[in-house]
Amino acid sequence: MISIAINIAFIAVTLSQLLAMVRVVMGPTTGDRILALDTLVINAIALIILLGMRAGSQIYFESAMIIAMLGFVSTVAIARFVLRGDIIE
């Protein structure tokens, strides 16, 4: 039963990933594109966690934590660059 739920979750997250990619390409403003990139990172983390659940391995969860930290820092850096024109003051 859990394998069916994981497969449905894979499909849902993959569809969400594709829709976020469309928003990155067709986003009307820069802010929309930044939020879509952040959504891509969140969806990638979800896919890695689902893969870890399917495989039953702990290493996937640790890599998801690293990607989450890098995704947060990169989103903040891109937003600061768009707003101020520089990242480091």
C-alpha positions in Angstrom: 0.0 0.0 0.0 2.8 2.4 0.8 4.5 1.8 -2.5 1.3 2.9 -4.3 1.2 6.1 -2.2 4.9 6.8 -3.0 4.2 6.3 -6.8 1.3 8.7 -6.6 3.5 11.2 -4.8 6.2 10.8 -7.4 3.7 11.7 -10.1 2.3 14.6 -8.2 5.7 16.1 -7.4 7.0 15.5 -11.0 4.0 17.3 -12.4 4.6 20.2 -9.9 8.2 20.3 -11.0 7.2 20.6 -14.7 4.7 23.4 -13.9 7.4 25.3 -12.0 9.8 24.9 -14.9 7.1 26.5 -17.2 6.8 29.4 -14.7 10.6 29.9 -14.8 10.6 30.1 -18.6 7.3 32.1 -19.0 7.2 34.1 -15.8 6.1 37.7 -16.4 8.3 39.2 -13.8 11.7 38.5 -12.2 10.0 37.9 -8.8 7.9 35.1 -10.3 11.0 33.5 -11.8 12.8 33.6 -8.4 9.9 32.0 -6.6 9.6 29.3 -9.3 13.3 28.5 -8.9 12.8 28.2 -5.1 9.8 25.9 -5.9 12.1 23.8 -8.1 14.5 23.4 -5.2 11.7 22.3 -2.9 10.3 19.9 -5.4 13.8 18.4 -6.0 14.1 17.9 -2.2 10.7 16.2 -2.2 11.8 13.9 -5.0 15.0 13.0 -3.2 13.1 12.2 0.0 10.6 10.0 -1.9 13.5 8.2 -3.6 15.0 7.7 -0.1 11.7 6.3 1.2 11.5 3.9 -1.8 15.1 2.8 -1.4 15.0 2.7 2.4 18.4 4.4 2.7 19.3 7.2 5.1 21.9 8.9 2.7 19.1 10.4 0.7 17.7 12.3 3.7 21.2 13.8 4.5 21.6 14.9 0.9 18.2 16.5 1.0 19.2 18.5 4.0 22.3 19.8 2.2 20.3 20.7 -0.9 17.8 22.5 1.3 20.5 24.7 2.9 22.1 25.5 -0.4 18.7 26.3 -1.9 17.8 28.7 0.9 21.1 30.5 0.6 20.9 30.7 -3.2 17.3 32.1 -3.1 18.3 34.8 -0.6 21.4 35.7 -2.7 19.4 36.0 -5.9 16.7 38.0 -4.2 19.2 40.4 -2.8 20.9 40.7 -6.1 17.7 41.6 -7.9 16.6 44.1 -5.2 20.0 45.8 -4.5 22.2 45.0 -7.4 24.9 43.4 -5.2 25.0 40.5 -2.8 27.8 41.5 -0.4 27.7 44.9 1.2 
